[in-house]
């Protein structure tokens, strides 16, 4: 049994700890619940229904019933509901940020930052709702008219991670709702409550029951429940953000039903600094990108390549600023870096540091767990990293900043692309010819040029290679993931 919440909300109604199906707050059919742990203390502070395969059919059917009428709502009505939702989330930002901090561990200021970022999606897709266009074609034969119309694909399922639960939901659900689809969300077992709060506010905003359902579940039930959702005949679209390993499994399962899939998977992102870069600009971009949520972002800088002429100087700049980071519970006022969200992440970063040191890397800062309850690791800077180290070959997803020295552009492009992943790449240079070359030569779906921050409502988000396929956010491409294109051909008697 979970204890009372460790915080007081301005609006206690926002704390929801039941699943939300077809507009009703419900328990799992089995009555089972699972615990939610505060990563900043290691203590259980809440619980949620542990749904299983047995609970899937009802949720999907409710979403499908809702779809039959929601698809007929005007695009302006959908836009209005999205804007109402946007306004309600803005009004309740403080409470949502508090829940987010206790679920993910991120500092309260970062939780606010995530919500602001996430609201770029509700706002953006409210506009997109009214701008979904078909096409009219020049027919190759007289007496013919050829055109296309766009229609919502049907019930969509979102399988979402714990690192940015508000942003991921608003990016996916706003696109789906704008297109006229309904959605069943399976949140991560670490972060179900912030997602339930969003569902509550969606209903207050006016979305009819069943438009947005949330099926919470434990880690143990996640694979079977997710598979059941992916195989359900009334589900026509799956959108997943998470690891490449799980993304491949989902793609295989969805291939059986030929379901339309968006996969936003892992990154192993290079961040490249040339001798001619503005080092202050490169530093600010890096600190924000790398230490955000203790490095637990798929777009985080995993491999920081610095040209030899500025390598030692830049390493010292990074060390000096990193030494000022205050590690602590996300709800503590002075904290600038929280814990990692899961004990598994703690194991992984510790193992990566050990491996790097055993292969000759220097630890410029940190390198140890922090001795306090919860899942804390020091912000860690590794210098002289090489491609043989684990942290070069796999996504760290934790507070390790690994630096590599390079000499030439050709060498760094080869190193940057030497990964199966292709989510984001970043580089800093003042050379305009090089800027164009790198934009074209780096293998990633998103290229940050003199910036470490490229995510926004208007920017298509998504990777290439084993970082997945499909785009979220941005003009046309994101809504395209939730619509079908129907071709109409009409014979016209042109004589009268
Ligand atoms: C992610 O790391 O999964 C998403 C980060 C972003 O949206 O910028």
Boltz pocket constraint, residues with backbone or C-beta under 6 A from the ligand:
constraints:
  - pocket:
      binder: B
      contacts: [[A, 163], [A, 164], [A, 167], [A, 241], [A, 296], [A, 297], [A, 298], [A, 299], [A, 300], [A, 455]]
      max_distance: 6.0
